[in-house]
Amino acid sequence: MNFATEPDTLAELIADCAEIPRGPEVPAARQQRPAAPWTVDDACHARVVELDEYV
């Protein structure tokens, strides 16, 4: 890693970043759960039923 100059290429930037030490502990990625299905209830539908365009 060269702190005196800026990297000239993307490869140099990647190489410089690869040399940055990681923290003592890298948290594990959280497992993503599927999103709940999206539904429209009658009250929501009633608010827009007469609109020509939803804005």
N, C-alpha and C positions, 0 to 999 in steps of 0.2 A: 504494500500500500504506500503510495507516495502522497504525502500531505503537501508537498511543495507546489505541485502542479495539478491542474484539472485534467481529467481523462480526456483523451482526444477521440477515442472510439467507444462504441457501446461495449465491446469486449473488455477494454480497460476498466470501464465503469463496473461491469459485472465482476471482474477479477478483484477490484478494490472492495466491492461490497461483500464478496465471499470471504474476505479476510477479517471482516468486522466480527469480533467475538460475540457469541450469543450470551444472553443472560444466564444466570445459574440454573434457572428452571424455565422451560418453555411449556406453558399450559397446553394440555391436549385440546384438540379442536372439539367443540361441542357437537354432539350428534344432532343433526337436524331432524325434526319430526315433520311429517306431512302437515300441510296447512289444513285447517278445518274447511269443509266445503262451504262455499258462499251461497247464501240463500237470501231471497227477498220475501219479506212478510207482507201481509195485506196492507198494513199501515204505510209501509215504504212505497208500495205500488200505488196506493191511492194518492200519494203526494205528486206523482208524475204522470198519472194515467192520461190526463188531458193535455199534456204538453206535446207540441209537435217535435220539439228538440230538447233533449236533456242538457241543461246548462248548469 
